[in-house]
Amino acid sequence: MMYRITKEFHFSASHQLKDLPADHQCARLHGHNYIVVVELSGETLNEHGFVRDYAELSPLKHYIDDELDHRHLNDVLGDDHVTAERLAKHFYDWCKARLPETSAVRVSETPKTWAEYRP
């Protein structure tokens, strides 16, 4: 049996995929209202009946608000290839280093698109 919890975070930021053909819409500077969903999993629950207390995910909210919200992601992350897929991996790595129960991260750029990183 595996327990899973998720928490959703929102931020707005710009990016540009500079290696795409000039006529591709994502080659232009543009922005998204991102949604990030972090999933934590565990085979057992702690003494309080949690996989992890949701309050313990507040450092991710602070990181997003302080470092990414309303910024140009290419500059912040030092990467010309800031895709939803790479953002999912970035958030996974950030969370896994702090929350060992992290099992997956999903990132949405639009209401109809999602990218997921799950090792």
A tleap script that builds the chain and sets N, CA, C and O, in Angstrom:
source leaprc.protein.ff14SB
mol = sequence {
  NMET MET TYR ARG ILE THR LYS GLU PHE HIE
  PHE SER ALA SER HIE GLN LEU LYS ASP LEU
  PRO ALA ASP HIE GLN CYS ALA ARG LEU HIE
  GLY HIE ASN TYR ILE VAL VAL VAL GLU LEU
  SER GLY GLU THR LEU ASN GLU HIE GLY PHE
  VAL ARG ASP TYR ALA GLU LEU SER PRO LEU
  LYS HIE TYR ILE ASP ASP GLU LEU ASP HIE
  ARG HIE LEU ASN ASP VAL LEU GLY ASP ASP
  HIE VAL THR ALA GLU ARG LEU ALA LYS HIE
  PHE TYR ASP TRP CYS LYS ALA ARG LEU PRO
  GLU THR SER ALA VAL ARG VAL SER GLU THR
  PRO LYS THR TRP ALA GLU TYR ARG CPRO
}
set mol.1.N position { 0.857 -1.187 0.000 }
set mol.1.CA position { 0.000 0.000 0.000 }
set mol.1.C position { 0.891 1.234 0.000 }
set mol.1.O position { 1.897 1.293 0.706 }
set mol.2.N position { 0.505 2.206 -0.798 }
set mol.2.CA position { 1.272 3.455 -0.893 }
set mol.2.C position { 0.325 4.621 -0.649 }
set mol.2.O position { -0.752 4.706 -1.240 }
set mol.3.N position { 0.748 5.513 0.231 }
set mol.3.CA position { -0.004 6.738 0.483 }
set mol.3.C position { 0.589 7.841 -0.380 }
set mol.3.O position { 1.806 7.919 -0.548 }
set mol.4.N position { -0.267 8.689 -0.925 }
set mol.4.CA position { 0.199 9.814 -1.735 }
set mol.4.C position { -0.551 11.075 -1.320 }
set mol.4.O position { -1.760 11.055 -1.090 }
set mol.5.N position { 0.193 12.159 -1.232 }
set mol.5.CA position { -0.418 13.474 -1.021 }
set mol.5.C position { 0.127 14.408 -2.090 }
set mol.5.O position { 1.212 14.187 -2.627 }
set mol.6.N position { -0.628 15.445 -2.392 }
set mol.6.CA position { -0.165 16.462 -3.339 }
set mol.6.C position { -0.484 17.839 -2.792 }
set mol.6.O position { -1.396 18.011 -1.984 }
set mol.7.N position { 0.275 18.803 -3.243 }
set mol.7.CA position { -0.004 20.200 -2.935 }
set mol.7.C position { 0.284 21.013 -4.189 }
set mol.7.O position { 1.244 20.751 -4.913 }
set mol.8.N position { -0.562 21.999 -4.429 }
set mol.8.CA position { -0.502 22.811 -5.641 }
set mol.8.C position { 0.002 24.211 -5.318 }
set mol.8.O position { -0.360 24.801 -4.301 }
set mol.9.N position { 0.848 24.727 -6.208 }
set mol.9.CA position { 1.415 26.066 -6.078 }
set mol.9.C position { 1.228 26.800 -7.398 }
set mol.9.O position { 1.200 26.176 -8.458 }
set mol.10.N position { 1.100 28.137 -7.336 }
set mol.10.CA position { 0.897 28.946 -8.535 }
set mol.10.C position { 1.914 30.080 -8.587 }
set mol.10.O position { 2.296 30.642 -7.561 }
set mol.11.N position { 2.347 30.404 -9.812 }
set mol.11.CA position { 3.167 31.592 -10.014 }
set mol.11.C position { 3.088 32.010 -11.475 }
set mol.11.O position { 2.705 31.220 -12.339 }
set mol.12.N position { 3.450 33.243 -11.737 }
set mol.12.CA position { 3.476 33.780 -13.095 }
set mol.12.C position { 4.901 34.170 -13.434 }
set mol.12.O position { 5.606 34.764 -12.619 }
set mol.13.N position { 5.319 33.828 -14.650 }
set mol.13.CA position { 6.692 34.147 -15.057 }
set mol.13.C position { 6.785 34.087 -16.569 }
set mol.13.O position { 5.923 33.524 -17.243 }
set mol.14.N position { 7.855 34.684 -17.088 }
set mol.14.CA position { 8.104 34.647 -18.527 }
set mol.14.C position { 9.252 33.695 -18.836 }
set mol.14.O position { 10.047 33.342 -17.965 }
set mol.15.N position { 9.315 33.292 -20.097 }
set mol.15.CA position { 10.454 32.526 -20.599 }
set mol.15.C position { 10.469 32.653 -22.118 }
set mol.15.O position { 9.551 33.203 -22.727 }
set mol.16.N position { 11.526 32.134 -22.701 }
set mol.16.CA position { 11.689 32.179 -24.145 }
set mol.16.C position { 12.511 30.959 -24.542 }
set mol.16.O position { 13.552 30.683 -23.946 }
set mol.17.N position { 12.043 30.237 -25.543 }
set mol.17.CA position { 12.771 29.069 -26.042 }
set mol.17.C position { 13.538 29.497 -27.289 }
set mol.17.O position { 13.049 29.390 -28.414 }
set mol.18.N position { 14.736 29.977 -27.058 }
set mol.18.CA position { 15.512 30.663 -28.093 }
set mol.18.C position { 16.016 29.759 -29.206 }
set mol.18.O position { 16.378 30.258 -30.271 }
set mol.19.N position { 16.052 28.453 -28.998 }
set mol.19.CA position { 16.578 27.566 -30.031 }
set mol.19.C position { 15.506 27.092 -31.014 }
set mol.19.O position { 15.810 26.339 -31.938 }
set mol.20.N position { 14.272 27.519 -30.828 }
set mol.20.CA position { 13.209 27.163 -31.767 }
set mol.20.C position { 13.251 28.082 -32.983 }
set mol.20.O position { 13.817 29.173 -32.907 }
set mol.21.N position { 12.668 27.664 -34.097 }
set mol.21.CA position { 12.623 28.538 -35.278 }
set mol.21.C position { 11.951 29.868 -34.938 }
set mol.21.O position { 11.042 29.922 -34.110 }
set mol.22.N position { 12.401 30.911 -35.572 }
set mol.22.CA position { 11.919 32.268 -35.267 }
set mol.22.C position { 10.405 32.401 -35.408 }
set mol.22.O position { 9.796 33.223 -34.723 }
set mol.23.N position { 9.791 31.613 -36.278 }
set mol.23.CA position { 8.341 31.726 -36.467 }
set mol.23.C position { 7.539 30.879 -35.474 }
set mol.23.O position { 6.309 30.886 -35.522 }
set mol.24.N position { 8.207 30.156 -34.582 }
set mol.24.CA position { 7.508 29.369 -33.563 }
set mol.24.C position { 7.080 30.303 -32.441 }
set mol.24.O position { 7.879 31.118 -31.980 }
set mol.25.N position { 5.827 30.198 -31.992 }
set mol.25.CA position { 5.300 31.112 -30.981 }
set mol.25.C position { 6.097 31.090 -29.682 }
set mol.25.O position { 6.163 32.105 -28.989 }
set mol.26.N position { 6.700 29.965 -29.338 }
set mol.26.CA position { 7.455 29.883 -28.081 }
set mol.26.C position { 8.870 30.435 -28.200 }
set mol.26.O position { 9.582 30.543 -27.201 }
set mol.27.N position { 9.279 30.783 -29.416 }
set mol.27.CA position { 10.586 31.425 -29.592 }
set mol.27.C position { 10.525 32.890 -29.158 }
set mol.27.O position { 11.547 33.506 -28.854 }
set mol.28.N position { 9.319 33.429 -29.135 }
set mol.28.CA position { 9.142 34.814 -28.681 }
set mol.28.C position { 9.069 34.855 -27.153 }
set mol.28.O position { 8.674 33.880 -26.514 }
set mol.29.N position { 9.450 35.976 -26.590 }
set mol.29.CA position { 9.303 36.185 -25.155 }
set mol.29.C position { 7.811 36.116 -24.823 }
set mol.29.O position { 6.997 36.804 -25.439 }
set mol.30.N position { 7.467 35.286 -23.851 }
set mol.30.CA position { 6.066 35.139 -23.460 }
set mol.30.C position { 6.005 34.647 -22.017 }
set mol.30.O position { 7.023 34.288 -21.425 }
set mol.31.N position { 4.810 34.636 -21.471 }
set mol.31.CA position { 4.660 34.234 -20.081 }
set mol.31.C position { 3.527 33.255 -19.879 }
set mol.31.O position { 2.694 33.040 -20.759 }
set mol.32.N position { 3.519 32.665 -18.693 }
set mol.32.CA position { 2.497 31.691 -18.316 }
set mol.32.C position { 2.101 31.911 -16.867 }
set mol.32.O position { 2.858 32.466 -16.070 }
set mol.33.N position { 0.910 31.466 -16.553 }
set mol.33.CA position { 0.472 31.325 -15.172 }
set mol.33.C position { 0.679 29.854 -14.826 }
set mol.33.O position { -0.178 29.010 -15.087 }
set mol.34.N position { 1.823 29.572 -14.241 }
set mol.34.CA position { 2.223 28.193 -13.974 }
set mol.34.C position { 1.486 27.616 -12.783 }
set mol.34.O position { 1.159 28.315 -11.824 }
set mol.35.N position { 1.236 26.320 -12.874 }
set mol.35.CA position { 0.738 25.538 -11.740 }
set mol.35.C position { 1.751 24.422 -11.517 }
set mol.35.O position { 2.125 23.715 -12.453 }
set mol.36.N position { 2.187 24.271 -10.281 }
set mol.36.CA position { 3.131 23.227 -9.902 }
set mol.36.C position { 2.442 22.340 -8.870 }
set mol.36.O position { 1.942 22.832 -7.858 }
set mol.37.N position { 2.415 21.047 -9.125 }
set mol.37.CA position { 1.834 20.095 -8.192 }
set mol.37.C position { 2.945 19.153 -7.731 }
set mol.37.O position { 3.555 18.450 -8.537 }
set mol.38.N position { 3.194 19.152 -6.436 }
set mol.38.CA position { 4.211 18.295 -5.845 }
set mol.38.C position { 3.517 17.101 -5.213 }
set mol.38.O position { 2.549 17.252 -4.468 }
set mol.39.N position { 4.020 15.919 -5.516 }
set mol.39.CA position { 3.477 14.684 -4.955 }
set mol.39.C position { 4.502 14.074 -4.009 }
set mol.39.O position { 5.680 13.953 -4.345 }
set mol.40.N position { 4.040 13.690 -2.820 }
set mol.40.CA position { 4.871 12.987 -1.848 }
set mol.40.C position { 4.227 11.639 -1.583 }
set mol.40.O position { 3.002 11.533 -1.521 }
set mol.41.N position { 5.047 10.607 -1.427 }
set mol.41.CA position { 4.538 9.248 -1.241 }
set mol.41.C position { 5.248 8.567 -0.087 }
set mol.41.O position { 6.395 8.880 0.234 }
set mol.42.N position { 4.549 7.637 0.527 }
set mol.42.CA position { 5.148 6.836 1.583 }
set mol.42.C position { 4.370 5.552 1.794 }
set mol.42.O position { 3.154 5.505 1.608 }
set mol.43.N position { 5.082 4.521 2.182 }
set mol.43.CA position { 4.429 3.246 2.481 }
set mol.43.C position { 3.826 3.243 3.881 }
set mol.43.O position { 2.932 2.454 4.187 }
set mol.44.N position { 4.332 4.139 4.722 }
set mol.44.CA position { 3.822 4.246 6.091 }
set mol.44.C position { 3.513 5.706 6.387 }
set mol.44.O position { 3.931 6.607 5.659 }
set mol.45.N position { 2.784 5.918 7.453 }
set mol.45.CA position { 2.456 7.266 7.904 }
set mol.45.C position { 3.248 7.566 9.164 }
set mol.45.O position { 3.629 6.655 9.899 }
set mol.46.N position { 3.495 8.850 9.412 }
set mol.46.CA position { 4.210 9.212 10.634 }
set mol.46.C position { 3.281 9.093 11.846 }
set mol.46.O position { 2.129 8.677 11.721 }
set mol.47.N position { 3.792 9.460 13.001 }
set mol.47.CA position { 3.022 9.302 14.245 }
set mol.47.C position { 1.746 10.132 14.277 }
set mol.47.O position { 0.866 9.880 15.100 }
set mol.48.N position { 1.634 11.131 13.380 }
set mol.48.CA position { 0.433 11.974 13.305 }
set mol.48.C position { -0.539 11.509 12.227 }
set mol.48.O position { -1.602 12.103 12.045 }
set mol.49.N position { -0.174 10.447 11.514 }
set mol.49.CA position { -1.036 9.942 10.452 }
set mol.49.C position { -0.821 10.619 9.111 }
set mol.49.O position { -1.686 10.545 8.238 }
set mol.50.N position { 0.339 11.292 8.929 }
set mol.50.CA position { 0.657 12.007 7.696 }
set mol.50.C position { 1.768 11.301 6.927 }
set mol.50.O position { 2.625 10.638 7.512 }
set mol.51.N position { 1.738 11.457 5.597 }
set mol.51.CA position { 2.949 11.196 4.810 }
set mol.51.C position { 3.952 12.278 5.170 }
set mol.51.O position { 5.123 12.005 5.435 }
set mol.52.N position { 3.465 13.513 5.174 }
set mol.52.CA position { 4.244 14.700 5.562 }
set mol.52.C position { 3.215 15.782 5.840 }
set mol.52.O position { 2.230 15.896 5.110 }
set mol.53.N position { 3.420 16.570 6.870 }
set mol.53.CA position { 2.527 17.685 7.184 }
set mol.53.C position { 2.593 18.694 6.037 }
set mol.53.O position { 3.681 19.127 5.657 }
set mol.54.N position { 1.451 19.068 5.489 }
set mol.54.CA position { 1.422 20.035 4.374 }
set mol.54.C position { 2.171 21.321 4.712 }
set mol.54.O position { 2.755 21.953 3.832 }
set mol.55.N position { 2.154 21.704 5.977 }
set mol.55.CA position { 2.847 22.935 6.390 }
set mol.55.C position { 4.340 22.855 6.109 }
set mol.55.O position { 4.997 23.885 5.955 }
set mol.56.N position { 4.878 21.651 6.042 }
set mol.56.CA position { 6.306 21.481 5.784 }
set mol.56.C position { 6.676 21.754 4.326 }
set mol.56.O position { 7.855 21.751 3.973 }
set mol.57.N position { 5.680 21.988 3.486 }
set mol.57.CA position { 5.946 22.358 2.098 }
set mol.57.C position { 6.021 23.876 1.912 }
set mol.57.O position { 6.242 24.351 0.798 }
set mol.58.N position { 5.839 24.634 2.986 }
set mol.58.CA position { 5.878 26.096 2.869 }
set mol.58.C position { 7.220 26.627 2.354 }
set mol.58.O position { 7.216 27.677 1.711 }
set mol.59.N position { 8.368 25.979 2.589 }
set mol.59.CA position { 9.595 26.491 1.977 }
set mol.59.C position { 9.538 26.522 0.442 }
set mol.59.O position { 10.160 27.382 -0.181 }
set mol.60.N position { 8.800 25.594 -0.164 }
set mol.60.CA position { 8.653 25.638 -1.622 }
set mol.60.C position { 7.860 26.861 -2.035 }
set mol.60.O position { 8.201 27.513 -3.022 }
set mol.61.N position { 6.812 27.182 -1.302 }
set mol.61.CA position { 6.044 28.391 -1.605 }
set mol.61.C position { 6.931 29.623 -1.499 }
set mol.61.O position { 6.865 30.506 -2.355 }
set mol.62.N position { 7.750 29.693 -0.472 }
set mol.62.CA position { 8.650 30.835 -0.308 }
set mol.62.C position { 9.665 30.905 -1.449 }
set mol.62.O position { 9.944 31.987 -1.965 }
set mol.63.N position { 10.214 29.760 -1.844 }
set mol.63.CA position { 11.156 29.719 -2.959 }
set mol.63.C position { 10.494 30.239 -4.241 }
set mol.63.O position { 11.060 31.070 -4.950 }
set mol.64.N position { 9.298 29.740 -4.523 }
set mol.64.CA position { 8.581 30.174 -5.727 }
set mol.64.C position { 8.299 31.667 -5.664 }
set mol.64.O position { 8.570 32.389 -6.624 }
set mol.65.N position { 7.758 32.138 -4.549 }
set mol.65.CA position { 7.404 33.555 -4.415 }
set mol.65.C position { 8.624 34.468 -4.480 }
set mol.65.O position { 8.579 35.526 -5.107 }
set mol.66.N position { 9.705 34.061 -3.836 }
set mol.66.CA position { 10.880 34.927 -3.733 }
set mol.66.C position { 11.792 34.868 -4.950 }
set mol.66.O position { 12.424 35.868 -5.291 }
set mol.67.N position { 11.872 33.714 -5.611 }
set mol.67.CA position { 12.867 33.531 -6.671 }
set mol.67.C position { 12.296 33.437 -8.081 }
set mol.67.O position { 12.997 33.754 -9.042 }
set mol.68.N position { 11.036 33.008 -8.233 }
set mol.68.CA position { 10.516 32.727 -9.563 }
set mol.68.C position { 9.326 33.578 -9.981 }
set mol.68.O position { 9.188 33.908 -11.159 }
set mol.69.N position { 8.473 33.936 -9.042 }
set mol.69.CA position { 7.243 34.652 -9.384 }
set mol.69.C position { 7.543 36.006 -10.011 }
set mol.69.O position { 8.329 36.792 -9.481 }
set mol.70.N position { 6.904 36.265 -11.148 }
set mol.70.CA position { 7.051 37.518 -11.890 }
set mol.70.C position { 8.505 37.810 -12.270 }
set mol.70.O position { 8.975 38.946 -12.190 }
set mol.71.N position { 9.192 36.760 -12.681 }
set mol.71.CA position { 10.573 36.881 -13.149 }
set mol.71.C position { 10.695 36.225 -14.522 }
set mol.71.O position { 9.783 35.544 -14.991 }
set mol.72.N position { 11.852 36.451 -15.152 }
set mol.72.CA position { 12.157 35.819 -16.432 }
set mol.72.C position { 12.957 34.551 -16.131 }
set mol.72.O position { 14.110 34.624 -15.706 }
set mol.73.N position { 12.343 33.401 -16.353 }
set mol.73.CA position { 12.921 32.140 -15.916 }
set mol.73.C position { 14.261 31.819 -16.581 }
set mol.73.O position { 15.118 31.189 -15.962 }
set mol.74.N position { 14.450 32.242 -17.824 }
set mol.74.CA position { 15.741 32.002 -18.479 }
set mol.74.C position { 16.864 32.634 -17.662 }
set mol.74.O position { 17.926 32.035 -17.491 }
set mol.75.N position { 16.628 33.843 -17.158 }
set mol.75.CA position { 17.648 34.531 -16.367 }
set mol.75.C position { 17.829 33.881 -14.999 }
set mol.75.O position { 18.956 33.659 -14.555 }
set mol.76.N position { 16.735 33.582 -14.344 }
set mol.76.CA position { 16.798 33.026 -12.988 }
set mol.76.C position { 17.476 31.654 -12.983 }
set mol.76.O position { 18.307 31.364 -12.122 }
set mol.77.N position { 17.109 30.814 -13.958 }
set mol.77.CA position { 17.622 29.453 -13.981 }
set mol.77.C position { 18.887 29.309 -14.826 }
set mol.77.O position { 19.499 28.240 -14.854 }
set mol.78.N position { 19.281 30.390 -15.519 }
set mol.78.CA position { 20.492 30.346 -16.329 }
set mol.78.C position { 20.412 29.327 -17.448 }
set mol.78.O position { 21.379 28.614 -17.718 }
set mol.79.N position { 19.263 29.259 -18.097 }
set mol.79.CA position { 19.029 28.221 -19.102 }
set mol.79.C position { 18.187 28.808 -20.232 }
set mol.79.O position { 17.201 29.501 -19.982 }
set mol.80.N position { 18.577 28.528 -21.473 }
set mol.80.CA position { 17.791 28.965 -22.628 }
set mol.80.C position { 16.749 27.930 -23.033 }
set mol.80.O position { 16.058 28.113 -24.036 }
set mol.81.N position { 16.625 26.854 -22.276 }
set mol.81.CA position { 15.705 25.770 -22.593 }
set mol.81.C position { 14.756 25.524 -21.424 }
set mol.81.O position { 14.643 24.396 -20.943 }
set mol.82.N position { 14.084 26.559 -20.971 }
set mol.82.CA position { 13.179 26.441 -19.820 }
set mol.82.C position { 11.816 25.960 -20.317 }
set mol.82.O position { 10.929 26.755 -20.628 }
set mol.83.N position { 11.681 24.642 -20.381 }
set mol.83.CA position { 10.427 24.027 -20.777 }
set mol.83.C position { 9.678 23.551 -19.539 }
set mol.83.O position { 10.248 23.496 -18.449 }
set mol.84.N position { 8.419 23.210 -19.700 }
set mol.84.CA position { 7.653 22.665 -18.577 }
set mol.84.C position { 8.293 21.369 -18.072 }
set mol.84.O position { 8.296 21.098 -16.871 }
set mol.85.N position { 8.833 20.578 -18.993 }
set mol.85.CA position { 9.485 19.336 -18.604 }
set mol.85.C position { 10.699 19.615 -17.715 }
set mol.85.O position { 10.896 18.954 -16.695 }
set mol.86.N position { 11.498 20.585 -18.106 }
set mol.86.CA position { 12.691 20.908 -17.317 }
set mol.86.C position { 12.323 21.579 -15.995 }
set mol.86.O position { 13.004 21.390 -14.988 }
set mol.87.N position { 11.248 22.362 -16.001 }
set mol.87.CA position { 10.785 22.940 -14.737 }
set mol.87.C position { 10.330 21.839 -13.779 }
set mol.87.O position { 10.613 21.902 -12.583 }
set mol.88.N position { 9.629 20.834 -14.298 }
set mol.88.CA position { 9.192 19.730 -13.446 }
set mol.88.C position { 10.396 19.049 -12.801 }
set mol.88.O position { 10.362 18.731 -11.612 }
set mol.89.N position { 11.446 18.824 -13.563 }
set mol.89.CA position { 12.668 18.207 -13.020 }
set mol.89.C position { 13.340 19.138 -12.013 }
set mol.89.O position { 13.810 18.689 -10.968 }
set mol.90.N position { 13.384 20.434 -12.327 }
set mol.90.CA position { 13.974 21.412 -11.412 }
set mol.90.C position { 13.254 21.383 -10.065 }
set mol.90.O position { 13.899 21.314 -9.019 }
set mol.91.N position { 11.925 21.436 -10.085 }
set mol.91.CA position { 11.160 21.415 -8.839 }
set mol.91.C position { 11.294 20.069 -8.129 }
set mol.91.O position { 11.356 20.021 -6.900 }
set mol.92.N position { 11.339 18.983 -8.888 }
set mol.92.CA position { 11.534 17.674 -8.269 }
set mol.92.C position { 12.857 17.653 -7.497 }
set mol.92.O position { 12.891 17.264 -6.330 }
set mol.93.N position { 13.929 18.068 -8.144 }
set mol.93.CA position { 15.239 18.056 -7.496 }
set mol.93.C position { 15.251 18.954 -6.261 }
set mol.93.O position { 15.795 18.578 -5.222 }
set mol.94.N position { 14.653 20.141 -6.374 }
set mol.94.CA position { 14.604 21.080 -5.256 }
set mol.94.C position { 13.859 20.435 -4.078 }
set mol.94.O position { 14.324 20.484 -2.939 }
set mol.95.N position { 12.713 19.837 -4.365 }
set mol.95.CA position { 11.903 19.235 -3.305 }
set mol.95.C position { 12.548 17.982 -2.738 }
set mol.95.O position { 12.563 17.798 -1.521 }
set mol.96.N position { 13.077 17.121 -3.585 }
set mol.96.CA position { 13.654 15.851 -3.134 }
set mol.96.C position { 14.812 16.088 -2.161 }
set mol.96.O position { 15.006 15.319 -1.219 }
set mol.97.N position { 15.581 17.160 -2.395 }
set mol.97.CA position { 16.702 17.481 -1.506 }
set mol.97.C position { 16.214 17.881 -0.110 }
set mol.97.O position { 16.964 17.768 0.859 }
set mol.98.N position { 14.984 18.340 0.000 }
set mol.98.CA position { 14.443 18.823 1.276 }
set mol.98.C position { 13.361 17.912 1.851 }
set mol.98.O position { 13.157 17.857 3.063 }
set mol.99.N position { 12.678 17.204 0.964 }
set mol.99.CA position { 11.554 16.345 1.342 }
set mol.99.C position { 11.757 14.981 0.676 }
set mol.99.O position { 11.335 14.786 -0.464 }
set mol.100.N position { 12.388 14.049 1.363 }
set mol.100.CA position { 12.730 12.767 0.736 }
set mol.100.C position { 11.529 11.989 0.203 }
set mol.100.O position { 11.690 11.114 -0.648 }
set mol.101.N position { 10.337 12.296 0.687 }
set mol.101.CA position { 9.134 11.598 0.223 }
set mol.101.C position { 8.670 12.057 -1.154 }
set mol.101.O position { 7.728 11.485 -1.702 }
set mol.102.N position { 9.310 13.077 -1.726 }
set mol.102.CA position { 8.911 13.590 -3.036 }
set mol.102.C position { 8.983 12.464 -4.061 }
set mol.102.O position { 10.017 11.814 -4.214 }
set mol.103.N position { 7.865 12.239 -4.765 }
set mol.103.CA position { 7.812 11.152 -5.744 }
set mol.103.C position { 7.557 11.649 -7.162 }
set mol.103.O position { 7.853 10.933 -8.118 }
set mol.104.N position { 7.020 12.846 -7.323 }
set mol.104.CA position { 6.762 13.380 -8.662 }
set mol.104.C position { 6.433 14.858 -8.553 }
set mol.104.O position { 6.019 15.348 -7.502 }
set mol.105.N position { 6.628 15.561 -9.672 }
set mol.105.CA position { 6.217 16.959 -9.789 }
set mol.105.C position { 5.594 17.140 -11.165 }
set mol.105.O position { 6.125 16.671 -12.172 }
set mol.106.N position { 4.462 17.825 -11.188 }
set mol.106.CA position { 3.786 18.174 -12.445 }
set mol.106.C position { 3.811 19.690 -12.590 }
set mol.106.O position { 3.678 20.422 -11.609 }
set mol.107.N position { 3.983 20.153 -13.830 }
set mol.107.CA position { 3.975 21.584 -14.123 }
set mol.107.C position { 3.027 21.828 -15.288 }
set mol.107.O position { 3.077 21.134 -16.303 }
set mol.108.N position { 2.170 22.818 -15.126 }
set mol.108.CA position { 1.251 23.225 -16.182 }
set mol.108.C position { 1.564 24.646 -16.616 }
set mol.108.O position { 1.758 25.534 -15.786 }
set mol.109.N position { 1.611 24.850 -17.928 }
set mol.109.CA position { 1.758 26.194 -18.484 }
set mol.109.C position { 0.408 26.750 -18.925 }
set mol.109.O position { 0.205 27.964 -18.945 }
set mol.110.N position { -0.502 25.863 -19.273 }
set mol.110.CA position { -1.841 26.261 -19.714 }
set mol.110.C position { -2.844 25.299 -19.081 }
set mol.110.O position { -2.454 24.237 -18.595 }
set mol.111.N position { -4.111 25.648 -19.079 }
set mol.111.CA position { -5.104 24.758 -18.465 }
set mol.111.C position { -5.182 23.368 -19.097 }
set mol.111.O position { -5.707 22.443 -18.478 }
set mol.112.N position { -4.669 23.209 -20.316 }
set mol.112.CA position { -4.795 21.927 -21.006 }
set mol.112.C position { -3.484 21.164 -21.164 }
set mol.112.O position { -3.467 20.096 -21.776 }
set mol.113.N position { -2.377 21.695 -20.619 }
set mol.113.CA position { -1.096 21.018 -20.816 }
set mol.113.C position { -0.395 20.783 -19.488 }
set mol.113.O position { -0.417 21.631 -18.596 }
set mol.114.N position { 0.228 19.612 -19.373 }
set mol.114.CA position { 0.974 19.237 -18.175 }
set mol.114.C position { 2.230 18.502 -18.580 }
set mol.114.O position { 2.242 17.748 -19.553 }
set mol.115.N position { 3.300 18.732 -17.814 }
set mol.115.CA position { 4.528 17.948 -17.933 }
set mol.115.C position { 4.802 17.393 -16.552 }
set mol.115.O position { 4.566 18.062 -15.546 }
set mol.116.N position { 5.301 16.168 -16.506 }
set mol.116.CA position { 5.547 15.521 -15.218 }
set mol.116.C position { 6.948 14.930 -15.197 }
set mol.116.O position { 7.422 14.375 -16.188 }
set mol.117.N position { 7.604 15.061 -14.039 }
set mol.117.CA position { 8.853 14.333 -13.808 }
set mol.117.C position { 8.603 13.373 -12.666 }
set mol.117.O position { 8.228 13.772 -11.564 }
set mol.118.N position { 8.819 12.086 -12.953 }
set mol.118.CA position { 8.639 11.018 -11.967 }
set mol.118.C position { 9.733 9.995 -12.232 }
set mol.118.O position { 9.690 9.286 -13.238 }
set mol.119.N position { 10.712 9.911 -11.340 }
set mol.119.CA position { 11.806 8.944 -11.599 }
set mol.119.C position { 11.318 7.500 -11.625 }
set mol.119.O position { 12.114 6.583 -11.830 }
savepdb mol mol.pdb
quit
